[in-house]
Amino acid sequence: MSIVRLSIQGVRNIANTQFHPGPGVNVLHGDNGAGKSSVLEAIHLLALARSFKVSRTRTLIRDGDDQAVVFAELDSGTRIGVQRSRNGQHGIRVNGEPVAAVSELAHRLPLQLIHSDSFLLLEGSPGHRRQFLDWGVFHQDTAFHAAWQNAQKSLKNRNSLLRSGRIDRSQLAVWQREFLLAAEHIDALRKHYLEGFVPLFHQVLDQLIELPDLRIHYYRGWDKSRTLADVLDNQWDRDIKLGYTQSGPQRADMRIKVRSQAASDVLSRGQQKLVVCALKVAQSLHLQAEHNRPTTFLVDDLPAELDRHHIRKLGSLMEGLTGQVFMTSVDPAPLHDFWQSPDRIRMFHVEQGQVFPADDLEQPDE
């Protein structure tokens, strides 16, 4: 689905603006501090009800305002609105009806983000890679979300009993049984997803850069040669001492290595950026191929990270996506050759929190 009308109120320095993005690439250009990234943040809020910049979403609310409101109309006719208030209250509406689950937004508007923190996919904690993996599994199989919720609930209760000091064995048995069932289900869904995703990722990566020794290794969160039930039994005393469960799907990782070393320790900054882009594009192509569902891309200041040659390569790959792209840049000229079909580019100038339609891309100097 594509956004055909976007309205933003009270996000960062954006008081009140609206515009009509195109179905392909939308380039937002303007000076630093004009509000370009705030537009991306607003779209992220619309899709996931939270910011990608700060953990406390209410801090994105414009100074002097009590709330931030983002509204969009999709090409399907669906209307989505998200509101966040300084007092912590929030509201989500789809076609005018209140929605309680953020997962409803995520299903309707699959979103990929490429920005300065995207390097964390390689050099960050396992949680960043686990989140990336689970995005793909969530959109591939509707059973994943329920299994993930069951695992979180049973894990929370198991950990609470471990910390209590007085463990009720019957209660523990109930929550451990639920945890084991959910864990096995999640592991199976992750493995199935990676079987289709990994070959596609290597195809995409090969079109961007030659890294024949780069591999993805899946670690499920416990010893692959043993059952989780056996592992938990053997770790029982230490789990009690630590007060939490050491093994399970909450410890899974998608390790990215070049030969035997972590990719972040071997690759240059530019190479890392291309690997991250390949991961994101491949994940979107996989969703498109499996379920015919487009992905909305938010790309913050890409020219600052890649040279013109690789910008062209990435643009060629993203042209194979059917989803919408929102890109920011201080200077739009380096993006001239990003898209091979100029009629799919729509330009917007951002100034003092307002978004205005702009002329076509200027020709770069030769």
C-alpha positions in Angstrom: 0.0 0.0 0.0 1.1 3.6 -0.7 0.4 6.8 1.2 -1.4 9.2 -1.1 -2.0 11.9 1.6 0.0 12.5 4.7 -0.9 15.0 7.4 1.5 15.8 10.3 0.8 17.9 13.4 3.0 18.6 16.4 6.0 16.4 15.4 9.3 18.0 16.3 9.4 21.4 14.5 6.4 20.5 12.3 3.4 22.5 13.5 0.9 21.5 10.8 1.7 20.3 7.3 0.3 17.9 4.7 1.4 16.8 1.3 0.6 14.1 -1.4 3.5 11.8 -1.9 3.9 9.8 -5.1 3.8 6.0 -5.3 7.6 5.7 -6.1 10.5 7.7 -4.7 9.8 10.8 -2.7 12.8 13.0 -2.2 12.6 15.4 0.8 15.4 18.0 0.5 16.2 21.1 2.5 18.7 22.6 5.0 19.7 20.9 8.2 17.0 21.4 10.8 14.3 22.1 8.3 12.2 19.0 9.3 13.2 16.4 6.7 13.9 13.6 9.2 10.9 14.7 11.2 8.7 13.7 8.3 10.3 10.2 8.3 9.8 10.0 12.1 6.1 10.9 11.6 5.7 8.1 9.0 7.5 5.7 11.5 5.0 6.8 14.2 2.2 6.1 11.8 3.4 2.5 11.1 4.7 1.5 14.5 3.2 4.0 17.0 6.7 5.0 18.1 9.8 7.0 17.1 12.9 5.6 15.6 15.0 8.3 17.3 14.0 8.2 21.0 12.6 5.5 23.3 10.2 7.9 25.0 7.9 8.8 22.1 6.3 11.8 23.8 9.6 13.6 23.6 9.0 14.0 19.8 6.0 16.3 20.5 6.6 19.8 19.3 7.4 22.4 22.0 4.3 24.1 23.1 1.9 21.4 21.8 0.2 18.8 24.0 0.1 16.1 21.3 1.4 14.8 18.1 -1.0 13.5 15.4 -0.2 11.8 12.1 -2.9 10.9 9.6 -2.6 9.1 6.3 -4.8 8.0 3.5 -3.6 4.9 1.6 -4.2 4.2 -2.1 -6.5 1.4 -1.0 -8.8 3.9 0.6 -7.8 2.9 4.2 -7.3 5.8 6.6 -4.9 5.5 9.5 -4.3 7.9 12.4 -2.0 7.8 15.3 -2.0 10.3 18.2 0.5 10.5 21.1 0.1 12.9 24.1 2.5 14.4 26.6 0.6 12.7 29.4 1.4 9.3 28.0 -1.9 8.6 26.4 -2.1 7.4 22.8 -4.7 6.5 20.3 -4.7 4.5 17.0 -7.6 4.6 14.5 -8.1 2.7 11.3 -11.0 3.9 9.2 -12.2 5.9 12.1 -12.4 2.9 14.5 -10.1 2.6 17.5 -7.5 -0.1 17.4 -5.7 -1.5 20.5 -2.9 -3.5 19.0 0.1 -1.8 17.3 0.5 -5.0 15.3 -2.5 -3.9 13.3 -0.5 -0.9 12.1 2.5 -3.0 11.3 0.5 -5.4 9.2 -1.1 -2.6 7.2 2.1 -0.6 6.6 5.3 -2.8 6.6 8.2 -0.4 7.1 11.9 -0.5 6.5 14.3 2.1 7.9 17.8 2.9 6.6 19.6 5.6 8.7 22.7 6.3 10.8 21.8 3.6 13.4 21.3 0.9 10.8 25.0 -0.1 11.4 23.7 -1.7 14.7 22.4 -4.6 12.6 26.1 -5.6 12.3 27.9 -4.1 15.3 25.1 -3.9 17.8 23.7 -6.4 20.3 21.9 -9.6 19.3 18.6 -7.9 20.1 19.0 -5.7 17.0 19.5 -8.6 14.7 16.7 -10.6 16.4 14.3 -7.7 15.9 15.3 -7.6 12.2 14.7 -11.4 11.9 11.4 -11.3 13.6 10.2 -8.5 11.4 10.4 -10.9 8.5 8.9 -13.8 10.4 6.0 -11.6 11.7 5.1 -10.6 8.1 5.5 -14.1 6.7 3.5 -16.1 9.2 0.4 -14.9 11.1 1.1 -17.5 13.8 4.3 -15.9 14.9 2.9 -13.0 16.8 0.7 -15.2 19.0 3.7 -17.6 19.7 5.9 -14.6 20.5 3.3 -13.2 22.9 3.0 -16.6 24.6 6.8 -16.9 24.9 7.0 -13.4 26.5 4.2 -14.1 29.0 5.5 -17.5 30.1 9.1 -16.2 30.3 8.1 -13.3 32.4 6.2 -15.6 34.8 9.1 -18.1 34.9 11.6 -15.3 35.7 9.3 -13.9 38.4 9.2 -17.3 40.1 13.0 -17.6 39.8 13.4 -14.3 41.6 10.7 -15.0 44.3 13.0 -17.2 46.5 10.0 -19.5 47.2 9.4 -21.5 44.0 6.0 -23.2 43.6 7.0 -26.2 41.5 3.5 -26.7 40.1 3.3 -23.1 39.0 6.8 -23.3 37.5 5.8 -26.5 35.6 2.9 -24.7 34.0 4.8 -21.7 32.8 7.8 -23.8 31.7 5.6 -26.0 29.6 4.1 -23.0 27.9 7.5 -21.5 27.4 8.9 -24.7 25.8 5.9 -25.0 23.4 6.2 -21.3 22.3 10.0 -21.5 22.0 9.9 -24.5 19.7 7.3 -22.9 17.6 9.2 -19.6 17.3 12.4 -21.5 16.4 10.7 -23.5 13.7 9.2 -20.3 12.2 12.5 -18.5 12.3 14.3 -21.4 10.6 11.7 -21.6 7.9 11.9 -17.9 7.2 15.7 -18.0 6.9 15.6 -20.9 4.4 13.9 -18.5 1.9 15.5 -15.3 3.0 19.3 -16.1 3.1 19.6 -17.2 -0.6 17.7 -14.0 -1.7 20.0 -11.9 0.5 23.1 -13.3 -1.2 21.6 -12.5 -4.6 21.0 -8.9 -3.6 24.4 -8.5 -1.9 26.1 -9.8 -5.1 24.5 -7.0 -7.0 25.9 -4.4 -4.6 29.3 -5.6 -3.6 31.5 -8.7 -3.9 31.8 -10.4 -0.5 31.9 -14.1 -1.2 33.0 -15.1 2.3 30.1 -13.4 4.1 27.7 -15.8 5.7 24.6 -15.6 8.0 24.7 -18.1 10.9 21.5 -18.7 12.9 21.8 -19.3 16.7 18.5 -20.3 18.1 19.3 -19.3 21.8 20.3 -22.7 23.1 22.6 -25.6 22.2 21.5 -27.0 18.8 22.3 -30.5 19.9 20.0 -30.6 22.9 16.4 -29.9 23.6 15.5 -26.7 25.4 13.9 -28.7 28.2 17.2 -30.5 28.9 19.1 -27.2 28.8 16.8 -25.5 31.3 17.0 -28.5 33.6 20.8 -28.3 33.5 20.8 -24.6 34.1 18.3 -24.6 36.9 20.7 -23.7 39.7 22.3 -20.9 37.8 18.9 -19.6 36.6 17.8 -19.3 40.3 21.1 -17.6 41.2 20.8 -15.1 38.4 17.0 -14.6 38.7 16.3 -15.0 35.0 16.2 -17.7 32.2 19.5 -17.9 30.4 18.5 -19.9 27.4 15.6 -19.7 24.9 14.3 -17.9 21.8 14.8 -14.5 23.7 18.6 -15.2 23.3 18.6 -16.0 19.6 20.9 -14.3 17.2 21.4 -13.9 13.4 25.2 -13.7 13.3 26.8 -12.2 10.2 30.4 -13.2 9.7 33.2 -13.0 7.1 34.8 -16.3 7.5 35.1 -16.8 11.3 35.0 -13.1 12.3 32.1 -10.8 12.9 31.4 -8.7 9.8 31.6 -5.5 11.8 35.2 -6.3 12.7 36.3 -6.9 9.1 34.3 -4.7 6.8 34.8 -1.0 6.2 32.1 1.5 7.1 31.0 1.7 3.4 30.9 -2.1 3.1 28.8 -2.4 6.2 26.3 0.1 4.9 26.0 -1.9 1.7 25.4 -5.1 3.7 22.8 -3.5 5.8 21.1 -2.1 2.6 21.2 -5.6 1.1 19.6 -7.1 4.2 16.8 -4.5 4.1 16.1 -4.8 0.4 16.2 -8.6 0.4 13.8 -8.7 3.3 11.4 -6.5 1.4 11.8 -8.5 -1.8 11.0 -11.7 0.2 7.8 -10.2 1.5 6.9 -9.0 -1.9 7.6 -12.4 -3.5 5.8 -14.5 -0.8 2.8 -12.4 -0.1 2.7 -9.7 -2.8 2.9 -7.0 -0.1 5.0 -3.9 -0.8 7.2 -2.3 1.9 7.5 1.4 2.6 11.2 2.5 2.8 12.4 5.4 4.9 16.0 6.4 3.9 17.6 9.2 5.9 20.5 11.0 4.2 21.8 8.1 2.1 24.2 10.2 -0.1 26.2 11.0 3.0 27.2 7.3 3.4 27.6 6.0 -0.2 29.4 7.1 -3.3 27.6 7.8 -6.6 28.5 4.4 -8.0 26.8 2.4 -5.2 23.9 4.8 -5.0 23.1 3.9 -8.6 23.4 0.2 -7.8 21.1 0.5 -4.8 18.6 2.5 -6.8 18.5 -0.2 -9.4 17.7 -2.8 -6.8 15.0 -0.6 -5.1 13.4 -0.1 -8.5 12.5 -3.8 -8.3 10.4 -3.0 -5.2 6.8 -2.1 -5.6 6.7 -0.1 -2.4 7.0 3.6 -1.7 10.3 5.3 -0.8 10.9 8.4 1.3 14.4 9.8 1.1 16.0 12.8 2.7 19.0 14.8 1.5 20.4 18.3 2.1 21.5 18.3 -1.6 19.3 16.4 -4.0 21.8 16.5 -6.9 23.6 13.2 -5.8 20.3 11.4 -6.1 19.8 12.3 -9.8 20.8 8.9 -11.0 19.3 7.0 -8.1 16.1 6.0 -10.0 16.2 4.9 -13.6 12.6 6.1 -14.2 12.4 9.8 -13.5 8.7 9.8 -13.7 8.6 7.8 -10.5 10.5 10.6 -8.6 8.5 13.2 -6.8 10.4 16.1 -5.2 9.5 18.0 -2.0 11.3 21.0 -0.4 11.1 21.1 3.4 11.5 24.5 5.0 10.7 25.5 8.6 8.6 22.4 9.2 6.6 22.8 6.0 6.6 20.5 3.0 6.2 22.0 -0.5 6.1 20.3 -3.9 9.4 21.1 -5.7 10.9 21.1 -9.2 12.6 18.0 -10.7 16.0 17.0 -9.6 18.7 19.3 -10.8 21.3 17.9 -13.2 24.5 17.1 -11.4 27.7 18.8 -12.5 29.8 16.7 -14.8 
